[in-house]
Amino acid sequence: MNMINKNIKNNNITIVRNIAYKRIKDMTKDIKEITPELSDHFLQKVDINMKNAINKILNDYKLNIQY
């Protein structure tokens, strides 16, 4: 039973990550359209930092770390 719960938790984390990555992609696209003067380097930094933050949150959740 524990293995099933672990698989469900991993699947749910994957679903949340995919949704978050899609939203991040949409946000960076919107930022680029609204403010075309921003460099691609800046947008890549924003994209990477948001994805890193999502991964940290999900990893902490997976390990049951609470602050």
N, C-alpha and C positions, 0 to 999 in steps of 0.2 A: 504493500500500500504506500509506503514511504517513497518508493521509486516513481510511482504514478504521480504523486503530489509534486515531486521534484521536476518531472517532465512537464507537468501542467504549468508550474511556476516558470520554467525556462521558456516554454512556448508563449506564455503571457508576456514575459519580459521581451521576447523577440518581437511580438506584435506591437508593444508599446514603443520599442526602439524604431521599428519601421514607420510607425505613424509620426513619431517625433522627427525622424529624418526627413520625411515627406514635407512636414510643416516647415522645417528649417530650410529646405530647398525652395519652397514657395516664398518664405520670408526673404531670403537672399535675392530671389528673382524680383520681388516687389521693391526691395531696397534699390536694386540696380536700375529698375525702371523709373522710380521716383527721383533718385539722385544719381544720374548717369556720370556726374563728375567724380564720383568716388572710384578709386582705383580697384582693379581686380584683386590686387594683393590684399587690400583692406577687406574686401568681401570674402576672400578665402580665409583670412584670419578669423573673421566673425563666424563663418561656417565651421571651421575647425574647433573653435572655442565652444560654440554651442553644442556640437556633437560630443566633445570631451565632457562637458558638463552633464549631458544626458547619460553618457556611459558611466560616469562617476556615481550619479544618483542611482542608476539601475544596478550597478555593481554593489553599492552599499545596501540596497534593498535585498539583493540576492544573498548577501552575507549576513543579513539581519543586523546591520550596524545602525544604531539610532543615536542621534545627537541631542 
